[in-house]
Amino acid sequence: METTLTDKAVILARGLGTRMRRPGAATLDPQQAAAADTGVKAMIPVGRPFLDYVLSALADAGVRRACLIVGPEHGAIRDYYTRQVTPRRLTIDFAVQPEPCGTADAVAAAEAFAGGDGFLVVNSDNYYPVEALRALCQQSGAAAALFDWQSLLEGGNIPEERLRRFAVARIDDRGFLRGLIEKPDEATWASLPRPLWISMNCWRFTAAVFAACRAIGPSPRGELELPVAVHHAINVLGQPFRALLIRAPVLDLTSRDDIAAVAARLAGKEVSL
């Protein structure tokens, strides 16, 4: 049975980080370079591990139980959060995704953690504004935090070329998500109504998402992808997703060239786990 105030969050930390492993133009310090070489973006030090800032923002929003989706090889993440730090504002659980089969498969790994409750889902390589996370925590049904294109471009660290590859939301006149347009081409981009609202994989789900994750097949990339599961939940299961419109930036840690800018934006940011 769901509670109205959501206090659970799932953080997707299983990705391979192939783009982070690639050489970049930026010069990194030895610790950052070593972390980048592993591809585990969440643990790249930007003052302290990036994931600390993500978890602290979730705690600020009201999350009290977090579940990290990791691979069986991610012992460093487990070791850090079970031996090196002692979180006081939230508990940290782990769920294992045996193979990197996509984001829907990663969410499915958290079914036991969810226990029938609603929960947030966020990326481990994005730092979201607390206002967006808090708005999701206050929902009682499925919802998507969608971010204003101009705010992302002007206030974040995502270059326009990369931002153009993000999914654009289609929202109906009642304020519900109708679907996502993945990587819109030039003609589609020009035809979309403004302002543009971008999905940064920041959700509030109900337990119905697990049925959607199980129902879909692999994408052309061979992965079980969360946007496809969301489409299934909306169009087949009939689940409404409230669109929460956020005019604030998101920090994105995709490649080595992002590290310095992200570190500068987070400098002086208090972390409290």
C-alpha positions as CSV (number, residue, x, y, z in Angstrom):
1,M,0.0,0.0,0.0
2,E,1.4,3.4,-1.0
3,T,1.9,6.3,1.3
4,T,1.3,9.8,0.0
5,L,4.8,11.0,0.8
6,T,7.4,9.0,-1.0
7,D,10.5,8.3,0.9
8,K,12.1,5.7,-1.3
9,A,14.5,6.3,-4.2
10,V,16.2,4.0,-6.7
11,I,19.5,5.2,-8.1
12,L,20.7,3.7,-11.4
13,A,24.4,3.1,-11.0
14,R,25.0,0.0,-13.2
15,G,26.0,1.7,-16.5
16,L,29.3,0.8,-18.2
17,G,30.4,4.4,-18.5
18,T,32.0,3.8,-21.9
19,R,32.0,7.5,-22.7
20,M,33.7,8.3,-19.4
21,R,36.5,5.9,-20.2
22,R,37.3,7.6,-23.5
23,P,40.2,10.1,-23.5
24,G,39.1,13.7,-23.3
25,A,40.6,17.2,-23.7
26,A,40.4,17.8,-19.9
27,T,43.4,17.2,-17.6
28,L,42.3,15.3,-14.6
29,D,44.0,14.8,-11.2
30,P,45.2,11.2,-10.5
31,Q,42.2,10.3,-8.4
32,Q,39.7,11.6,-11.0
33,A,41.6,9.9,-13.8
34,A,41.6,6.5,-11.9
35,A,37.9,6.7,-11.2
36,A,37.1,7.7,-14.8
37,D,39.1,4.7,-16.1
38,T,36.7,2.4,-14.2
39,G,33.7,3.9,-15.9
40,V,31.9,4.2,-12.5
41,K,30.8,7.8,-12.9
42,A,29.0,8.0,-9.6
43,M,32.3,7.6,-7.7
44,I,34.3,10.2,-9.5
45,P,35.6,12.7,-6.9
46,V,34.4,16.2,-7.4
47,G,35.3,17.4,-3.9
48,R,33.9,14.0,-2.7
49,P,32.3,11.2,-4.7
50,F,29.6,12.6,-7.1
51,L,27.1,10.1,-5.8
52,D,27.3,11.7,-2.3
53,Y,25.8,14.9,-3.7
54,V,23.1,13.0,-5.5
55,L,22.1,11.2,-2.2
56,S,22.4,14.4,-0.2
57,A,19.9,16.1,-2.5
58,L,17.5,13.2,-2.2
59,A,17.7,13.3,1.6
60,D,17.0,17.1,1.4
61,A,13.9,16.3,-0.6
62,G,12.6,13.8,2.0
63,V,14.0,10.4,0.8
64,R,14.9,8.2,3.7
65,R,15.6,4.9,1.9
66,A,17.8,4.7,-1.1
67,C,18.6,1.6,-3.2
68,L,21.7,1.6,-5.5
69,I,21.4,-0.6,-8.6
70,V,24.9,-1.9,-9.1
71,G,26.7,-4.7,-11.0
72,P,28.3,-7.7,-9.3
73,E,31.7,-6.1,-10.0
74,H,30.9,-2.8,-8.2
75,G,32.5,-3.7,-4.9
76,A,34.0,-0.2,-4.5
77,I,30.5,1.4,-4.3
78,R,29.4,-1.1,-1.6
79,D,32.6,-0.7,0.3
80,Y,32.3,3.1,0.4
81,Y,28.7,3.2,1.6
82,T,29.0,0.3,4.1
83,R,32.5,0.9,5.5
84,Q,33.8,4.3,4.7
85,V,30.8,6.6,5.4
86,T,28.0,6.3,7.9
87,P,24.8,7.8,6.5
88,R,22.5,9.2,9.1
89,R,19.7,10.8,7.2
90,L,18.9,7.8,4.9
91,T,19.6,4.1,4.7
92,I,21.3,2.7,1.7
93,D,20.4,-0.7,0.2
94,F,21.8,-2.4,-2.9
95,A,20.2,-4.4,-5.7
96,V,22.2,-6.2,-8.3
97,Q,21.6,-6.1,-12.0
98,P,23.7,-9.0,-13.2
99,E,24.2,-7.7,-16.7
100,P,23.9,-4.2,-18.2
101,C,20.7,-5.0,-20.1
102,G,19.2,-1.5,-20.0
103,T,17.5,0.9,-17.6
104,A,14.1,-0.9,-17.5
105,D,16.0,-4.1,-16.4
106,A,17.8,-2.0,-13.8
107,V,14.5,-0.7,-12.4
108,A,13.1,-4.2,-12.3
109,A,16.0,-5.2,-10.0
110,A,14.5,-2.9,-7.4
111,E,11.1,-4.7,-7.1
112,A,11.8,-6.3,-3.7
113,F,13.2,-2.9,-2.4
114,A,10.0,-1.1,-3.5
115,G,7.8,-3.6,-1.7
116,G,4.7,-2.3,-3.3
117,D,5.4,1.4,-2.4
118,G,5.9,4.3,-4.8
119,F,9.5,5.3,-5.3
120,L,11.7,7.8,-7.2
121,V,14.1,6.7,-9.9
122,V,17.1,8.9,-10.8
123,N,20.4,8.5,-12.6
124,S,23.6,8.3,-10.6
125,D,25.4,10.6,-13.0
126,N,23.0,13.5,-12.8
127,Y,22.6,16.0,-10.0
128,Y,19.0,17.1,-9.9
129,P,17.6,20.3,-8.2
130,V,16.1,19.5,-4.8
131,E,12.9,21.2,-5.9
132,A,12.3,18.6,-8.6
133,L,13.0,15.7,-6.2
134,R,10.8,17.2,-3.5
135,A,7.9,17.7,-6.0
136,L,8.2,14.0,-7.0
137,C,8.2,12.9,-3.3
138,Q,4.9,14.8,-2.8
139,Q,3.1,12.9,-5.6
140,S,0.8,9.9,-4.9
141,G,0.9,8.5,-8.4
142,A,3.3,8.1,-11.3
143,A,5.0,11.4,-12.3
144,A,7.9,12.7,-14.4
145,A,10.0,15.7,-13.6
146,L,10.6,17.5,-16.9
147,F,13.1,20.2,-17.3
148,D,12.9,23.4,-19.3
149,W,15.3,23.3,-22.3
150,Q,16.5,26.9,-21.8
151,S,17.1,26.4,-18.1
152,L,19.2,23.3,-18.9
153,L,21.2,25.1,-21.5
154,E,21.8,28.3,-19.6
155,G,22.2,27.1,-16.1
156,G,23.7,23.6,-16.4
157,N,26.8,22.1,-18.0
158,I,25.2,20.3,-20.9
159,P,26.3,21.6,-24.3
160,E,23.6,22.3,-26.9
161,E,24.8,19.5,-29.2
162,R,24.4,16.9,-26.5
163,L,21.1,18.4,-25.2
164,R,19.6,18.1,-28.7
165,R,19.9,14.3,-28.3
166,F,17.8,14.1,-25.1
167,A,14.1,13.0,-25.2
168,V,11.5,15.7,-25.5
169,A,8.2,15.2,-23.6
170,R,4.8,15.4,-25.2
171,I,2.3,16.8,-22.6
172,D,-1.4,17.0,-22.9
173,D,-3.6,19.9,-22.0
174,R,-4.4,18.4,-18.6
175,G,-0.7,18.3,-17.6
176,F,-0.1,14.6,-18.1
177,L,2.8,13.0,-20.0
178,R,1.6,11.6,-23.4
179,G,5.0,10.2,-24.4
180,L,8.6,11.0,-25.2
181,I,10.2,11.8,-28.5
182,E,13.6,10.2,-28.5
183,K,16.4,12.1,-30.4
184,P,14.0,14.2,-32.5
185,D,15.3,15.0,-36.0
186,E,15.5,18.6,-37.3
187,A,12.0,18.7,-38.8
188,T,10.5,17.3,-35.6
189,W,12.5,19.6,-33.5
190,A,11.4,22.6,-35.5
191,S,7.7,21.6,-35.2
192,L,7.6,21.0,-31.5
193,P,5.7,23.6,-29.4
194,R,7.8,25.8,-27.1
195,P,8.9,25.7,-24.4
196,L,10.5,22.4,-24.8
197,W,10.4,20.0,-21.8
198,I,13.3,17.5,-21.6
199,S,13.3,14.2,-19.8
200,M,16.4,13.7,-17.6
201,N,15.3,10.2,-16.4
202,C,13.8,11.6,-13.1
203,W,10.6,9.7,-12.2
204,R,8.1,8.8,-9.5
205,F,6.8,5.3,-10.2
206,T,4.2,3.1,-8.7
207,A,4.5,-0.7,-8.5
208,A,2.8,-0.9,-11.9
209,V,6.1,0.0,-13.5
210,F,7.4,-3.6,-12.8
211,A,4.7,-5.1,-15.0
212,A,5.6,-2.6,-17.8
213,C,9.3,-3.5,-17.4
214,R,8.5,-7.2,-17.8
215,A,6.2,-6.7,-20.8
216,I,8.6,-4.9,-23.2
217,G,11.2,-6.4,-25.5
218,P,14.7,-5.3,-26.3
219,S,15.2,-2.1,-28.3
220,P,17.2,-2.1,-31.5
221,R,20.3,-1.6,-29.3
222,G,19.4,-4.9,-27.5
223,E,18.4,-3.2,-24.3
224,L,15.3,-3.1,-22.1
225,E,14.8,0.7,-22.0
226,L,12.9,2.6,-19.4
227,P,11.3,5.1,-21.8
228,V,9.7,2.1,-23.6
229,A,8.4,0.8,-20.3
230,V,6.9,4.2,-19.6
231,H,5.2,4.2,-23.0
232,H,3.8,0.8,-22.2
233,A,2.5,1.9,-18.8
234,I,0.8,4.9,-20.4
235,N,-0.6,3.4,-23.6
236,V,-1.3,-0.2,-22.6
237,L,-1.7,-0.2,-18.8
238,G,-3.5,3.1,-18.9
239,Q,-1.4,4.7,-16.1
240,P,-1.4,8.5,-16.0
241,F,1.9,10.2,-15.4
242,R,1.7,13.7,-14.0
243,A,4.1,16.1,-15.8
244,L,6.0,18.2,-13.2
245,L,7.5,21.2,-15.1
246,I,10.8,22.3,-13.6
247,R,12.7,25.5,-14.6
248,A,16.1,24.7,-13.1
249,P,19.3,23.1,-14.4
250,V,20.6,19.6,-14.0
251,L,24.3,18.7,-13.9
252,D,25.3,15.9,-16.2
253,L,28.5,13.8,-15.7
254,T,28.8,11.9,-19.0
255,S,32.4,12.4,-20.1
256,R,35.8,13.4,-18.7
257,D,35.3,16.8,-20.1
258,D,32.3,17.3,-17.8
259,I,34.3,16.7,-14.6
260,A,35.8,20.2,-14.1
261,A,32.6,22.0,-14.8
262,V,30.6,19.8,-12.4
263,A,33.2,20.1,-9.7
264,A,33.1,23.9,-10.0
265,R,29.3,24.0,-9.8
266,L,29.3,21.7,-6.7
267,A,32.2,23.5,-4.9
268,G,31.0,24.6,-1.5
269,K,27.8,22.5,-1.7
270,E,27.2,21.0,1.7
271,V,26.7,17.2,1.7
272,S,24.8,15.5,4.5
273,L,24.0,11.8,4.2
